[in-house]
Amino acid sequence: MTDTREKILLTALRLFARDGYEAVSVGQLADALGLTKGALYKHYKSKRDIFDSILRRMEERDAEQAGAHDLPEGTPEQTPEAYNAASITDIVAFSKTMFRYWTEDEFAANFRRMLTLEQYRTEEMGALYRQYLASGPLDYVTALLAALNIPRPRERAAAFYGPMFLLYSVYDGAEDKKAALSLADELLENAGKELEKIKENSMENPKIVIRRETEQDHRAVENLVRESFWNVYRPGCVEHYVLHKLRDDPAFVPELDFVMEKDGELIGQNMFMRAVIRADDGRDVPIMAMGPICIAPAYKRQGYGKRLLDYSLEKAAEFGCGALCFEGNIDFYGKSGFTCASEFGIRYHDLPEGADASFFLCKELIPGYLSGITGEYAPPEGYFCAFQNPEAFETFEALFPPKEKKVLPGQL
């Protein structure tokens, strides 16, 4: 970039940070530079062209900051190894650097101030503000903490990033900038120490990873489900076949199809399906169903199931799911906020009036989502595939090693 183009870029950003992007005209910018508008247009086609160059510069610098601290770029699905390799020490050091970057670096500080001014004026500026300064950093820290197996990672991420976000404004108004920097360092270090304690106390700190299922996982996950459900609800089981078929069902939600690994070993899975409540007022209220969900037999009753469940529910809420209905044991699922669906006025399809419906559970993921709604729920049709086509199920079952089917107490 030539010296003139660079000078135009820096001056424009300085004016945008002081007066707002919309308020600065090309004429004002040319005057501030001591140029004619014609001379300015030789370097940039328009004010928008200048703004786009500022955005490209920020994208490059943002990636450089993460790379300098060996922290991952992209999402956990794109670079799972990099997320798994991060440490709390890395996160704290990176956050200290980023606080200085957003406050002391002239380009970044002016970009931050511009977005702060403009965030409510246009949808684009609001989205950029959230990406760089609000939900974007929060999502990134959440993903890093989730990879570190920190319980309730979004809550912990908010507690970690919130003070840093607040201190940007404190720094801008402080007469003693060094004191503001020291306060930021102290808060981040203390937050890091607290995260270390949480990590040490979490399930004796095994390496737990919850991630999206891939096509390469399919057969191993089906075998896991088969082992987990075998002879539990009926002699043998059908859940592995149901899972196999649901992946191709239009109601399947691939974004919410999870597996859990412990020290590299596959130990759990969960998935979600789109469903509806047929409301008594004639509406179809979109919700989701969940499952099969399971933990490998060797790891049951050790807290892994609840951890997988709570993570899945958090992700479903982030995805926009308003409520869940499904069949389960209230003694287990109640610990994660499920209640009997009858408390919401939701009935189970074709269940006779007065029949035991304690198995039919519901949870709002958006508070008040089911307020004022009564109606009937039927599980997505795909859940009945093994009974609708028993020959196809038997053909699929023959692909697995033989296991003894037993009639046991407590089966359906």
Protein Blocks (a to p, Z undefined) as FASTA:
>chain_A
ZZklmmmmmmmmmmmmmnopklpcfklmmmmnopafklmmmmpgbfklmmmmmmmmmmmm
mmmmmmmnopaehjfklmmmlmmmpcfklmmmmmmmmmmmmmmmmklmmmmmmmmmmmmm
pmklmmmmmmmmmmmmmmmmmmmmmmnopahkllmmmmmmmmmmmmmmmmmmpmblmlmm
mmmmmmmmmmmmmmmmmmmmnghipacddddddfklmmmmmmmmmmmmgoklpghifklm
mmmmmmmpmkbcfklcccddeehiafbdcdddddddddfkopacddddedjddddfklgo
nopmmmmmmmmmmmmmmnopabdcddddfklmmmnopacfklnopacehiaehiacklpc
cddfbghklgoiacdddddfklmmmmmmmmlmmmmmmmpccddddddehiZZ
